[in-house]
Amino acid sequence: MKAYRVEKQIAANGELKLSALPFKEGDKVEVIILSYGTGSHPVTPSPLRGKVIEYLDPTEPVGEEDWELLK
């Protein structure tokens, strides 16, 4: 799969025009539109980044008491 990235602005009438694309006539392509998040909703690419301060016993089993087989 060949990928092509281009940055454009949406026109006042809501249209987006692409030209001189590096694909042949008849090629099937997938178009995905991503916003930079400059609107009213802030975009956080990694909302959990920096949230974990410390792992306590990360290799210890969790929820052993919930397994009926072990009872």
mmCIF file as Biopython writes it, N, C-alpha, C and O atoms, coordinates in Angstrom:
data_model
#
loop_
_atom_site.group_PDB
_atom_site.id
_atom_site.type_symbol
_atom_site.label_atom_id
_atom_site.label_alt_id
_atom_site.label_comp_id
_atom_site.label_asym_id
_atom_site.label_entity_id
_atom_site.label_seq_id
_atom_site.pdbx_PDB_ins_code
_atom_site.Cartn_x
_atom_site.Cartn_y
_atom_site.Cartn_z
_atom_site.occupancy
_atom_site.B_iso_or_equiv
_atom_site.auth_seq_id
_atom_site.auth_asym_id
_atom_site.pdbx_PDB_model_num
ATOM 1   N N  . MET A ? 1  ? 0.844   -1.178  0.000   1.0 0.0 1  A 1 
ATOM 2   C CA . MET A ? 1  ? 0.000   0.000   0.000   1.0 0.0 1  A 1 
ATOM 3   C C  . MET A ? 1  ? 0.885   1.234   0.000   1.0 0.0 1  A 1 
ATOM 4   O O  . MET A ? 1  ? 1.793   1.353   0.822   1.0 0.0 1  A 1 
ATOM 5   N N  . LYS A ? 2  ? 0.626   2.134   -0.905  1.0 0.0 2  A 1 
ATOM 6   C CA . LYS A ? 2  ? 1.377   3.378   -1.001  1.0 0.0 2  A 1 
ATOM 7   C C  . LYS A ? 2  ? 0.606   4.466   -0.275  1.0 0.0 2  A 1 
ATOM 8   O O  . LYS A ? 2  ? -0.604  4.593   -0.458  1.0 0.0 2  A 1 
ATOM 9   N N  . ALA A ? 3  ? 1.291   5.254   0.546   1.0 0.0 3  A 1 
ATOM 10  C CA . ALA A ? 3  ? 0.640   6.340   1.280   1.0 0.0 3  A 1 
ATOM 11  C C  . ALA A ? 3  ? 1.150   7.677   0.764   1.0 0.0 3  A 1 
ATOM 12  O O  . ALA A ? 3  ? 2.302   7.800   0.348   1.0 0.0 3  A 1 
ATOM 13  N N  . TYR A ? 4  ? 0.289   8.657   0.797   1.0 0.0 4  A 1 
ATOM 14  C CA . TYR A ? 4  ? 0.620   10.003  0.347   1.0 0.0 4  A 1 
ATOM 15  C C  . TYR A ? 4  ? 0.008   10.975  1.341   1.0 0.0 4  A 1 
ATOM 16  O O  . TYR A ? 4  ? -1.178  10.874  1.657   1.0 0.0 4  A 1 
ATOM 17  N N  . ARG A ? 5  ? 0.791   11.903  1.831   1.0 0.0 5  A 1 
ATOM 18  C CA . ARG A ? 5  ? 0.302   12.866  2.812   1.0 0.0 5  A 1 
ATOM 19  C C  . ARG A ? 5  ? 0.390   14.268  2.237   1.0 0.0 5  A 1 
ATOM 20  O O  . ARG A ? 5  ? 1.391   14.642  1.626   1.0 0.0 5  A 1 
ATOM 21  N N  . VAL A ? 6  ? -0.667  15.036  2.440   1.0 0.0 6  A 1 
ATOM 22  C CA . VAL A ? 6  ? -0.696  16.421  2.002   1.0 0.0 6  A 1 
ATOM 23  C C  . VAL A ? 6  ? -1.531  17.213  3.009   1.0 0.0 6  A 1 
ATOM 24  O O  . VAL A ? 6  ? -2.534  16.716  3.520   1.0 0.0 6  A 1 
ATOM 25  N N  . GLU A ? 7  ? -1.115  18.435  3.287   1.0 0.0 7  A 1 
ATOM 26  C CA . GLU A ? 7  ? -1.866  19.299  4.200   1.0 0.0 7  A 1 
ATOM 27  C C  . GLU A ? 7  ? -2.626  20.327  3.373   1.0 0.0 7  A 1 
ATOM 28  O O  . GLU A ? 7  ? -2.043  21.001  2.523   1.0 0.0 7  A 1 
ATOM 29  N N  . LYS A ? 8  ? -3.901  20.443  3.617   1.0 0.0 8  A 1 
ATOM 30  C CA . LYS A ? 8  ? -4.770  21.378  2.905   1.0 0.0 8  A 1 
ATOM 31  C C  . LYS A ? 8  ? -5.714  22.034  3.902   1.0 0.0 8  A 1 
ATOM 32  O O  . LYS A ? 8  ? -5.897  21.551  5.019   1.0 0.0 8  A 1 
ATOM 33  N N  . GLN A ? 9  ? -6.312  23.149  3.474   1.0 0.0 9  A 1 
ATOM 34  C CA . GLN A ? 9  ? -7.340  23.802  4.269   1.0 0.0 9  A 1 
ATOM 35  C C  . GLN A ? 9  ? -8.675  23.646  3.570   1.0 0.0 9  A 1 
ATOM 36  O O  . GLN A ? 9  ? -8.755  23.666  2.342   1.0 0.0 9  A 1 
ATOM 37  N N  . ILE A ? 10 ? -9.715  23.491  4.361   1.0 0.0 10 A 1 
ATOM 38  C CA . ILE A ? 10 ? -11.058 23.395  3.821   1.0 0.0 10 A 1 
ATOM 39  C C  . ILE A ? 10 ? -11.485 24.793  3.369   1.0 0.0 10 A 1 
ATOM 40  O O  . ILE A ? 10 ? -11.302 25.772  4.094   1.0 0.0 10 A 1 
ATOM 41  N N  . ALA A ? 11 ? -12.048 24.874  2.184   1.0 0.0 11 A 1 
ATOM 42  C CA . ALA A ? 11 ? -12.519 26.156  1.649   1.0 0.0 11 A 1 
ATOM 43  C C  . ALA A ? 11 ? -13.769 26.602  2.398   1.0 0.0 11 A 1 
ATOM 44  O O  . ALA A ? 11 ? -14.382 25.816  3.120   1.0 0.0 11 A 1 
ATOM 45  N N  . ALA A ? 12 ? -14.144 27.864  2.223   1.0 0.0 12 A 1 
ATOM 46  C CA . ALA A ? 12 ? -15.311 28.436  2.896   1.0 0.0 12 A 1 
ATOM 47  C C  . ALA A ? 12 ? -16.591 27.678  2.555   1.0 0.0 12 A 1 
ATOM 48  O O  . ALA A ? 12 ? -17.514 27.619  3.367   1.0 0.0 12 A 1 
ATOM 49  N N  . ASN A ? 13 ? -16.647 27.103  1.364   1.0 0.0 13 A 1 
ATOM 50  C CA . ASN A ? 13 ? -17.848 26.361  0.956   1.0 0.0 13 A 1 
ATOM 51  C C  . ASN A ? 13 ? -17.801 24.899  1.414   1.0 0.0 13 A 1 
ATOM 52  O O  . ASN A ? 13 ? -18.681 24.113  1.066   1.0 0.0 13 A 1 
ATOM 53  N N  . GLY A ? 14 ? -16.779 24.534  2.191   1.0 0.0 14 A 1 
ATOM 54  C CA . GLY A ? 14 ? -16.665 23.173  2.711   1.0 0.0 14 A 1 
ATOM 55  C C  . GLY A ? 14 ? -15.996 22.199  1.777   1.0 0.0 14 A 1 
ATOM 56  O O  . GLY A ? 14 ? -15.960 21.003  2.068   1.0 0.0 14 A 1 
ATOM 57  N N  . GLU A ? 15 ? -15.468 22.663  0.672   1.0 0.0 15 A 1 
ATOM 58  C CA . GLU A ? 15 ? -14.833 21.775  -0.304  1.0 0.0 15 A 1 
ATOM 59  C C  . GLU A ? 15 ? -13.342 21.639  -0.033  1.0 0.0 15 A 1 
ATOM 60  O O  . GLU A ? 15 ? -12.704 22.525  0.534   1.0 0.0 15 A 1 
ATOM 61  N N  . LEU A ? 16 ? -12.816 20.508  -0.455  1.0 0.0 16 A 1 
ATOM 62  C CA . LEU A ? 16 ? -11.392 20.223  -0.369  1.0 0.0 16 A 1 
ATOM 63  C C  . LEU A ? 16 ? -10.959 19.740  -1.742  1.0 0.0 16 A 1 
ATOM 64  O O  . LEU A ? 16 ? -11.523 18.778  -2.263  1.0 0.0 16 A 1 
ATOM 65  N N  . LYS A ? 17 ? -9.974  20.386  -2.331  1.0 0.0 17 A 1 
ATOM 66  C CA . LYS A ? 17 ? -9.519  20.007  -3.672  1.0 0.0 17 A 1 
ATOM 67  C C  . LYS A ? 17 ? -8.110  19.439  -3.589  1.0 0.0 17 A 1 
ATOM 68  O O  . LYS A ? 17 ? -7.225  20.022  -2.962  1.0 0.0 17 A 1 
ATOM 69  N N  . LEU A ? 18 ? -7.920  18.297  -4.230  1.0 0.0 18 A 1 
ATOM 70  C CA . LEU A ? 18 ? -6.611  17.653  -4.308  1.0 0.0 18 A 1 
ATOM 71  C C  . LEU A ? 18 ? -6.216  17.571  -5.773  1.0 0.0 18 A 1 
ATOM 72  O O  . LEU A ? 18 ? -7.040  17.252  -6.630  1.0 0.0 18 A 1 
ATOM 73  N N  . SER A ? 19 ? -4.967  17.857  -6.052  1.0 0.0 19 A 1 
ATOM 74  C CA . SER A ? 19 ? -4.502  17.764  -7.436  1.0 0.0 19 A 1 
ATOM 75  C C  . SER A ? 19 ? -3.082  17.213  -7.450  1.0 0.0 19 A 1 
ATOM 76  O O  . SER A ? 19 ? -2.395  17.201  -6.428  1.0 0.0 19 A 1 
ATOM 77  N N  . ALA A ? 20 ? -2.661  16.765  -8.607  1.0 0.0 20 A 1 
ATOM 78  C CA . ALA A ? 20 ? -1.319  16.219  -8.825  1.0 0.0 20 A 1 
ATOM 79  C C  . ALA A ? 20 ? -0.999  15.089  -7.857  1.0 0.0 20 A 1 
ATOM 80  O O  . ALA A ? 20 ? 0.097   15.034  -7.299  1.0 0.0 20 A 1 
ATOM 81  N N  . LEU A ? 21 ? -1.947  14.198  -7.659  1.0 0.0 21 A 1 
ATOM 82  C CA . LEU A ? 21 ? -1.739  13.053  -6.773  1.0 0.0 21 A 1 
ATOM 83  C C  . LEU A ? 21 ? -0.846  12.020  -7.462  1.0 0.0 21 A 1 
ATOM 84  O O  . LEU A ? 21 ? -0.918  11.856  -8.679  1.0 0.0 21 A 1 
ATOM 85  N N  . PRO A ? 22 ? -0.012  11.329  -6.699  1.0 0.0 22 A 1 
ATOM 86  C CA . PRO A ? 22 ? 0.930   10.373  -7.291  1.0 0.0 22 A 1 
ATOM 87  C C  . PRO A ? 22 ? 0.317   8.991   -7.550  1.0 0.0 22 A 1 
ATOM 88  O O  . PRO A ? 22 ? 0.945   7.972   -7.259  1.0 0.0 22 A 1 
ATOM 89  N N  . PHE A ? 23 ? -0.893  8.952   -8.089  1.0 0.0 23 A 1 
ATOM 90  C CA . PHE A ? 23 ? -1.565  7.695   -8.389  1.0 0.0 23 A 1 
ATOM 91  C C  . PHE A ? 23 ? -1.997  7.704   -9.846  1.0 0.0 23 A 1 
ATOM 92  O O  . PHE A ? 23 ? -2.155  8.762   -10.456 1.0 0.0 23 A 1 
ATOM 93  N N  . LYS A ? 24 ? -2.184  6.519   -10.389 1.0 0.0 24 A 1 
ATOM 94  C CA . LYS A ? 24 ? -2.599  6.396   -11.781 1.0 0.0 24 A 1 
ATOM 95  C C  . LYS A ? 24 ? -4.118  6.473   -11.878 1.0 0.0 24 A 1 
ATOM 96  O O  . LYS A ? 24 ? -4.833  6.167   -10.923 1.0 0.0 24 A 1 
ATOM 97  N N  . GLU A ? 25 ? -4.589  6.881   -13.031 1.0 0.0 25 A 1 
ATOM 98  C CA . GLU A ? 25 ? -6.028  6.910   -13.280 1.0 0.0 25 A 1 
ATOM 99  C C  . GLU A ? 25 ? -6.601  5.512   -13.102 1.0 0.0 25 A 1 
ATOM 100 O O  . GLU A ? 25 ? -6.054  4.545   -13.631 1.0 0.0 25 A 1 
ATOM 101 N N  . GLY A ? 26 ? -7.680  5.401   -12.374 1.0 0.0 26 A 1 
ATOM 102 C CA . GLY A ? 26 ? -8.324  4.114   -12.133 1.0 0.0 26 A 1 
ATOM 103 C C  . GLY A ? 26 ? -7.878  3.430   -10.858 1.0 0.0 26 A 1 
ATOM 104 O O  . GLY A ? 26 ? -8.504  2.455   -10.442 1.0 0.0 26 A 1 
ATOM 105 N N  . ASP A ? 27 ? -6.804  3.911   -10.215 1.0 0.0 27 A 1 
ATOM 106 C CA . ASP A ? 27 ? -6.369  3.323   -8.940  1.0 0.0 27 A 1 
ATOM 107 C C  . ASP A ? 27 ? -7.444  3.545   -7.885  1.0 0.0 27 A 1 
ATOM 108 O O  . ASP A ? 27 ? -8.058  4.610   -7.824  1.0 0.0 27 A 1 
ATOM 109 N N  . LYS A ? 28 ? -7.665  2.528   -7.054  1.0 0.0 28 A 1 
ATOM 110 C CA . LYS A ? 28 ? -8.557  2.690   -5.913  1.0 0.0 28 A 1 
ATOM 111 C C  . LYS A ? 28 ? -7.745  3.243   -4.752  1.0 0.0 28 A 1 
ATOM 112 O O  . LYS A ? 28 ? -6.643  2.770   -4.473  1.0 0.0 28 A 1 
ATOM 113 N N  . VAL A ? 29 ? -8.292  4.245   -4.079  1.0 0.0 29 A 1 
ATOM 114 C CA . VAL A ? 29 ? -7.619  4.843   -2.936  1.0 0.0 29 A 1 
ATOM 115 C C  . VAL A ? 29 ? -8.606  4.983   -1.781  1.0 0.0 29 A 1 
ATOM 116 O O  . VAL A ? 29 ? -9.818  5.027   -1.993  1.0 0.0 29 A 1 
ATOM 117 N N  . GLU A ? 30 ? -8.092  5.052   -0.584  1.0 0.0 30 A 1 
ATOM 118 C CA . GLU A ? 30 ? -8.895  5.306   0.605   1.0 0.0 30 A 1 
ATOM 119 C C  . GLU A ? 30 ? -8.582  6.716   1.074   1.0 0.0 30 A 1 
ATOM 120 O O  . GLU A ? 30 ? -7.414  7.095   1.172   1.0 0.0 30 A 1 
ATOM 121 N N  . VAL A ? 31 ? -9.599  7.482   1.359   1.0 0.0 31 A 1 
ATOM 122 C CA . VAL A ? 31 ? -9.419  8.864   1.788   1.0 0.0 31 A 1 
ATOM 123 C C  . VAL A ? 31 ? -9.837  8.973   3.249   1.0 0.0 31 A 1 
ATOM 124 O O  . VAL A ? 31 ? -10.966 8.635   3.606   1.0 0.0 31 A 1 
ATOM 125 N N  . ILE A ? 32 ? -8.927  9.445   4.089   1.0 0.0 32 A 1 
ATOM 126 C CA . ILE A ? 32 ? -9.196  9.651   5.509   1.0 0.0 32 A 1 
ATOM 127 C C  . ILE A ? 32 ? -8.890  11.109  5.812   1.0 0.0 32 A 1 
ATOM 128 O O  . ILE A ? 32 ? -7.798  11.587  5.505   1.0 0.0 32 A 1 
ATOM 129 N N  . ILE A ? 33 ? -9.828  11.814  6.403   1.0 0.0 33 A 1 
ATOM 130 C CA . ILE A ? 33 ? -9.645  13.225  6.735   1.0 0.0 33 A 1 
ATOM 131 C C  . ILE A ? 33 ? -9.418  13.332  8.238   1.0 0.0 33 A 1 
ATOM 132 O O  . ILE A ? 33 ? -10.261 12.909  9.029   1.0 0.0 33 A 1 
ATOM 133 N N  . LEU A ? 34 ? -8.284  13.896  8.631   1.0 0.0 34 A 1 
ATOM 134 C CA . LEU A ? 34 ? -7.953  14.080  10.036  1.0 0.0 34 A 1 
ATOM 135 C C  . LEU A ? 34 ? -7.819  15.563  10.333  1.0 0.0 34 A 1 
ATOM 136 O O  . LEU A ? 34 ? -7.173  16.294  9.583   1.0 0.0 34 A 1 
ATOM 137 N N  . SER A ? 35 ? -8.419  16.004  11.411  1.0 0.0 35 A 1 
ATOM 138 C CA . SER A ? 35 ? -8.328  17.400  11.820  1.0 0.0 35 A 1 
ATOM 139 C C  . SER A ? 35 ? -7.121  17.574  12.735  1.0 0.0 35 A 1 
ATOM 140 O O  . SER A ? 35 ? -6.758  16.665  13.482  1.0 0.0 35 A 1 
ATOM 141 N N  . TYR A ? 36 ? -6.515  18.733  12.670  1.0 0.0 36 A 1 
ATOM 142 C CA . TYR A ? 36 ? -5.404  19.033  13.560  1.0 0.0 36 A 1 
ATOM 143 C C  . TYR A ? 36 ? -5.881  19.399  14.963  1.0 0.0 36 A 1 
ATOM 144 O O  . TYR A ? 36 ? -5.062  19.579  15.864  1.0 0.0 36 A 1 
ATOM 145 N N  . GLY A ? 37 ? -7.174  19.510  15.155  1.0 0.0 37 A 1 
ATOM 146 C CA . GLY A ? 37 ? -7.701  19.820  16.475  1.0 0.0 37 A 1 
ATOM 147 C C  . GLY A ? 37 ? -7.613  21.288  16.822  1.0 0.0 37 A 1 
ATOM 148 O O  . GLY A ? 37 ? -7.558  21.639  18.000  1.0 0.0 37 A 1 
ATOM 149 N N  . THR A ? 38 ? -7.598  22.156  15.822  1.0 0.0 38 A 1 
ATOM 150 C CA . THR A ? 38 ? -7.518  23.583  16.094  1.0 0.0 38 A 1 
ATOM 151 C C  . THR A ? 38 ? -8.882  24.167  16.413  1.0 0.0 38 A 1 
ATOM 152 O O  . THR A ? 38 ? -8.997  25.369  16.652  1.0 0.0 38 A 1 
ATOM 153 N N  . GLY A ? 39 ? -9.918  23.337  16.422  1.0 0.0 39 A 1 
ATOM 154 C CA . GLY A ? 39 ? -11.266 23.817  16.701  1.0 0.0 39 A 1 
ATOM 155 C C  . GLY A ? 39 ? -11.499 23.996  18.194  1.0 0.0 39 A 1 
ATOM 156 O O  . GLY A ? 39 ? -10.560 24.237  18.953  1.0 0.0 39 A 1 
ATOM 157 N N  . SER A ? 40 ? -12.742 23.877  18.605  1.0 0.0 40 A 1 
ATOM 158 C CA . SER A ? 40 ? -13.112 24.125  19.994  1.0 0.0 40 A 1 
ATOM 159 C C  . SER A ? 40 ? -12.817 22.943  20.909  1.0 0.0 40 A 1 
ATOM 160 O O  . SER A ? 40 ? -12.816 23.100  22.130  1.0 0.0 40 A 1 
ATOM 161 N N  . HIS A ? 41 ? -12.562 21.743  20.335  1.0 0.0 41 A 1 
ATOM 162 C CA . HIS A ? 41 ? -12.294 20.573  21.151  1.0 0.0 41 A 1 
ATOM 163 C C  . HIS A ? 41 ? -10.798 20.271  21.142  1.0 0.0 41 A 1 
ATOM 164 O O  . HIS A ? 41 ? -10.250 19.941  20.090  1.0 0.0 41 A 1 
ATOM 165 N N  . PRO A ? 42 ? -10.129 20.374  22.285  1.0 0.0 42 A 1 
ATOM 166 C CA . PRO A ? 42 ? -8.696  20.068  22.301  1.0 0.0 42 A 1 
ATOM 167 C C  . PRO A ? 42 ? -8.450  18.576  22.060  1.0 0.0 42 A 1 
ATOM 168 O O  . PRO A ? 42 ? -9.192  17.730  22.560  1.0 0.0 42 A 1 
ATOM 169 N N  . VAL A ? 43 ? -7.428  18.269  21.309  1.0 0.0 43 A 1 
ATOM 170 C CA . VAL A ? 43 ? -7.077  16.889  21.008  1.0 0.0 43 A 1 
ATOM 171 C C  . VAL A ? 43 ? -5.861  16.511  21.834  1.0 0.0 43 A 1 
ATOM 172 O O  . VAL A ? 43 ? -4.825  17.173  21.760  1.0 0.0 43 A 1 
ATOM 173 N N  . THR A ? 44 ? -5.984  15.445  22.624  1.0 0.0 44 A 1 
ATOM 174 C CA . THR A ? 44 ? -4.875  14.951  23.414  1.0 0.0 44 A 1 
ATOM 175 C C  . THR A ? 44 ? -4.443  13.623  22.810  1.0 0.0 44 A 1 
ATOM 176 O O  . THR A ? 44 ? -5.162  12.633  22.937  1.0 0.0 44 A 1 
ATOM 177 N N  . PRO A ? 45 ? -3.280  13.576  22.153  1.0 0.0 45 A 1 
ATOM 178 C CA . PRO A ? 45 ? -2.875  12.352  21.482  1.0 0.0 45 A 1 
ATOM 179 C C  . PRO A ? 45 ? -2.643  11.186  22.441  1.0 0.0 45 A 1 
ATOM 180 O O  . PRO A ? 45 ? -2.878  10.036  22.070  1.0 0.0 45 A 1 
ATOM 181 N N  . SER A ? 46 ? -2.195  11.453  23.640  1.0 0.0 46 A 1 
ATOM 182 C CA . SER A ? 46 ? -1.942  10.402  24.628  1.0 0.0 46 A 1 
ATOM 183 C C  . SER A ? 46 ? -2.523  10.839  25.970  1.0 0.0 46 A 1 
ATOM 184 O O  . SER A ? 46 ? -1.794  11.359  26.814  1.0 0.0 46 A 1 
ATOM 185 N N  . PRO A ? 47 ? -3.832  10.634  26.182  1.0 0.0 47 A 1 
ATOM 186 C CA . PRO A ? 47 ? -4.452  11.153  27.398  1.0 0.0 47 A 1 
ATOM 187 C C  . PRO A ? 47 ? -3.927  10.516  28.686  1.0 0.0 47 A 1 
ATOM 188 O O  . PRO A ? 47 ? -4.072  11.103  29.758  1.0 0.0 47 A 1 
ATOM 189 N N  . LEU A ? 48 ? -3.322  9.334   28.603  1.0 0.0 48 A 1 
ATOM 190 C CA . LEU A ? 48 ? -2.815  8.682   29.815  1.0 0.0 48 A 1 
ATOM 191 C C  . LEU A ? 48 ? -1.322  8.913   30.043  1.0 0.0 48 A 1 
ATOM 192 O O  . LEU A ? 48 ? -0.771  8.476   31.053  1.0 0.0 48 A 1 
ATOM 193 N N  . ARG A ? 49 ? -0.672  9.595   29.111  1.0 0.0 49 A 1 
ATOM 194 C CA . ARG A ? 49 ? 0.761   9.843   29.256  1.0 0.0 49 A 1 
ATOM 195 C C  . ARG A ? 49 ? 1.023   10.638  30.529  1.0 0.0 49 A 1 
ATOM 196 O O  . ARG A ? 49 ? 0.405   11.675  30.771  1.0 0.0 49 A 1 
ATOM 197 N N  . GLY A ? 50 ? 1.946   10.136  31.332  1.0 0.0 50 A 1 
ATOM 198 C CA . GLY A ? 50 ? 2.320   10.827  32.557  1.0 0.0 50 A 1 
ATOM 199 C C  . GLY A ? 50 ? 1.399   10.549  33.726  1.0 0.0 50 A 1 
ATOM 200 O O  . GLY A ? 50 ? 1.623   11.101  34.803  1.0 0.0 50 A 1 
ATOM 201 N N  . LYS A ? 51 ? 0.364   9.715   33.572  1.0 0.0 51 A 1 
ATOM 202 C CA . LYS A ? 51 ? -0.587  9.452   34.648  1.0 0.0 51 A 1 
ATOM 203 C C  . LYS A ? 51 ? -0.078  8.399   35.633  1.0 0.0 51 A 1 
ATOM 204 O O  . LYS A ? 51 ? -0.332  8.512   36.833  1.0 0.0 51 A 1 
ATOM 205 N N  . VAL A ? 52 ? 0.632   7.382   35.152  1.0 0.0 52 A 1 
ATOM 206 C CA . VAL A ? 52 ? 1.124   6.326   36.031  1.0 0.0 52 A 1 
ATOM 207 C C  . VAL A ? 52 ? 2.394   6.807   36.705  1.0 0.0 52 A 1 
ATOM 208 O O  . VAL A ? 52 ? 3.362   7.174   36.039  1.0 0.0 52 A 1 
ATOM 209 N N  . ILE A ? 53 ? 2.384   6.803   38.000  1.0 0.0 53 A 1 
ATOM 210 C CA . ILE A ? 53 ? 3.547   7.259   38.738  1.0 0.0 53 A 1 
ATOM 211 C C  . ILE A ? 53 ? 4.437   6.081   39.116  1.0 0.0 53 A 1 
ATOM 212 O O  . ILE A ? 53 ? 5.663   6.171   39.042  1.0 0.0 53 A 1 
ATOM 213 N N  . GLU A ? 54 ? 3.816   4.978   39.521  1.0 0.0 54 A 1 
ATOM 214 C CA . GLU A ? 54 ? 4.599   3.847   40.012  1.0 0.0 54 A 1 
ATOM 215 C C  . GLU A ? 54 ? 3.772   2.566   39.913  1.0 0.0 54 A 1 
ATOM 216 O O  . GLU A ? 54 ? 2.570   2.573   40.179  1.0 0.0 54 A 1 
ATOM 217 N N  . TYR A ? 55 ? 4.422   1.471   39.531  1.0 0.0 55 A 1 
ATOM 218 C CA . TYR A ? 55 ? 3.788   0.153   39.543  1.0 0.0 55 A 1 
ATOM 219 C C  . TYR A ? 55 ? 4.180   -0.545  40.840  1.0 0.0 55 A 1 
ATOM 220 O O  . TYR A ? 55 ? 5.361   -0.597  41.184  1.0 0.0 55 A 1 
ATOM 221 N N  . LEU A ? 56 ? 3.205   -1.078  41.554  1.0 0.0 56 A 1 
ATOM 222 C CA . LEU A ? 56 ? 3.470   -1.852  42.765  1.0 0.0 56 A 1 
ATOM 223 C C  . LEU A ? 56 ? 3.339   -3.328  42.410  1.0 0.0 56 A 1 
ATOM 224 O O  . LEU A ? 56 ? 2.255   -3.779  42.038  1.0 0.0 56 A 1 
ATOM 225 N N  . ASP A ? 57 ? 4.408   -4.072  42.517  1.0 0.0 57 A 1 
ATOM 226 C CA . ASP A ? 57 ? 4.439   -5.498  42.198  1.0 0.0 57 A 1 
ATOM 227 C C  . ASP A ? 57 ? 3.807   -5.806  40.837  1.0 0.0 57 A 1 
ATOM 228 O O  . ASP A ? 57 ? 2.782   -6.485  40.780  1.0 0.0 57 A 1 
ATOM 229 N N  . PRO A ? 58 ? 4.389   -5.327  39.760  1.0 0.0 58 A 1 
ATOM 230 C CA . PRO A ? 58 ? 3.771   -5.498  38.442  1.0 0.0 58 A 1 
ATOM 231 C C  . PRO A ? 58 ? 3.683   -6.945  37.967  1.0 0.0 58 A 1 
ATOM 232 O O  . PRO A ? 58 ? 2.889   -7.248  37.076  1.0 0.0 58 A 1 
ATOM 233 N N  . THR A ? 59 ? 4.480   -7.846  38.543  1.0 0.0 59 A 1 
ATOM 234 C CA . THR A ? 59 ? 4.430   -9.238  38.099  1.0 0.0 59 A 1 
ATOM 235 C C  . THR A ? 59 ? 3.593   -10.120 39.017  1.0 0.0 59 A 1 
ATOM 236 O O  . THR A ? 59 ? 3.478   -11.320 38.770  1.0 0.0 59 A 1 
ATOM 237 N N  . GLU A ? 60 ? 3.013   -9.561  40.056  1.0 0.0 60 A 1 
ATOM 238 C CA . GLU A ? 60 ? 2.178   -10.340 40.973  1.0 0.0 60 A 1 
ATOM 239 C C  . GLU A ? 60 ? 0.816   -10.614 40.332  1.0 0.0 60 A 1 
ATOM 240 O O  . GLU A ? 60 ? 0.290   -9.767  39.611  1.0 0.0 60 A 1 
ATOM 241 N N  . PRO A ? 61 ? 0.239   -11.800 40.593  1.0 0.0 61 A 1 
ATOM 242 C CA . PRO A ? 61 ? -1.086  -12.117 40.053  1.0 0.0 61 A 1 
ATOM 243 C C  . PRO A ? 61 ? -2.155  -11.177 40.618  1.0 0.0 61 A 1 
ATOM 244 O O  . PRO A ? 61 ? -2.043  -10.699 41.747  1.0 0.0 61 A 1 
ATOM 245 N N  . VAL A ? 62 ? -3.166  -10.927 39.834  1.0 0.0 62 A 1 
ATOM 246 C CA . VAL A ? 62 ? -4.255  -10.046 40.248  1.0 0.0 62 A 1 
ATOM 247 C C  . VAL A ? 62 ? -5.558  -10.832 40.207  1.0 0.0 62 A 1 
ATOM 248 O O  . VAL A ? 62 ? -5.815  -11.549 39.240  1.0 0.0 62 A 1 
ATOM 249 N N  . GLY A ? 63 ? -6.370  -10.711 41.226  1.0 0.0 63 A 1 
ATOM 250 C CA . GLY A ? 63 ? -7.687  -11.325 41.255  1.0 0.0 63 A 1 
ATOM 251 C C  . GLY A ? 63 ? -7.677  -12.831 41.434  1.0 0.0 63 A 1 
ATOM 252 O O  . GLY A ? 63 ? -8.576  -13.503 40.928  1.0 0.0 63 A 1 
ATOM 253 N N  . GLU A ? 64 ? -6.699  -13.389 42.133  1.0 0.0 64 A 1 
ATOM 254 C CA . GLU A ? 64 ? -6.670  -14.844 42.354  1.0 0.0 64 A 1 
ATOM 255 C C  . GLU A ? 64 ? -7.921  -15.343 43.062  1.0 0.0 64 A 1 
ATOM 256 O O  . GLU A ? 64 ? -8.380  -16.455 42.801  1.0 0.0 64 A 1 
ATOM 257 N N  . GLU A ? 65 ? -8.476  -14.530 43.957  1.0 0.0 65 A 1 
ATOM 258 C CA . GLU A ? 65 ? -9.644  -14.947 44.721  1.0 0.0 65 A 1 
ATOM 259 C C  . GLU A ? 65 ? -10.893 -15.045 43.844  1.0 0.0 65 A 1 
ATOM 260 O O  . GLU A ? 65 ? -11.898 -15.610 44.276  1.0 0.0 65 A 1 
ATOM 261 N N  . ASP A ? 66 ? -10.853 -14.518 42.646  1.0 0.0 66 A 1 
ATOM 262 C CA . ASP A ? 66 ? -11.995 -14.562 41.741  1.0 0.0 66 A 1 
ATOM 263 C C  . ASP A ? 66 ? -12.065 -15.852 40.915  1.0 0.0 66 A 1 
ATOM 264 O O  . ASP A ? 66 ? -13.084 -16.106 40.273  1.0 0.0 66 A 1 
ATOM 265 N N  . TRP A ? 67 ? -11.021 -16.661 40.915  1.0 0.0 67 A 1 
ATOM 266 C CA . TRP A ? 67 ? -10.993 -17.876 40.115  1.0 0.0 67 A 1 
ATOM 267 C C  . TRP A ? 67 ? -11.578 -19.046 40.924  1.0 0.0 67 A 1 
ATOM 268 O O  . TRP A ? 67 ? -11.038 -19.414 41.968  1.0 0.0 67 A 1 
ATOM 269 N N  . GLU A ? 68 ? -12.673 -19.619 40.442  1.0 0.0 68 A 1 
ATOM 270 C CA . GLU A ? 68 ? -13.314 -20.743 41.153  1.0 0.0 68 A 1 
ATOM 271 C C  . GLU A ? 68 ? -12.405 -21.967 41.175  1.0 0.0 68 A 1 
ATOM 272 O O  . GLU A ? 68 ? -12.459 -22.747 42.125  1.0 0.0 68 A 1 
ATOM 273 N N  . LEU A ? 69 ? -11.595 -22.149 40.180  1.0 0.0 69 A 1 
ATOM 274 C CA . LEU A ? 69 ? -10.712 -23.307 40.104  1.0 0.0 69 A 1 
ATOM 275 C C  . LEU A ? 69 ? -9.717  -23.327 41.250  1.0 0.0 69 A 1 
ATOM 276 O O  . LEU A ? 69 ? -9.321  -24.403 41.697  1.0 0.0 69 A 1 
ATOM 277 N N  . LEU A ? 70 ? -9.304  -22.168 41.735  1.0 0.0 70 A 1 
ATOM 278 C CA . LEU A ? 70 ? -8.322  -22.088 42.800  1.0 0.0 70 A 1 
ATOM 279 C C  . LEU A ? 70 ? -8.956  -22.222 44.188  1.0 0.0 70 A 1 
ATOM 280 O O  . LEU A ? 70 ? -8.232  -22.306 45.180  1.0 0.0 70 A 1 
ATOM 281 N N  . LYS A ? 71 ? -10.289 -22.242 44.282  1.0 0.0 71 A 1 
ATOM 282 C CA . LYS A ? 71 ? -10.966 -22.325 45.594  1.0 0.0 71 A 1 
ATOM 283 C C  . LYS A ? 71 ? -11.095 -23.741 46.054  1.0 0.0 71 A 1 
ATOM 284 O O  . LYS A ? 71 ? -11.635 -23.993 47.131  1.0 0.0 71 A 1 
#
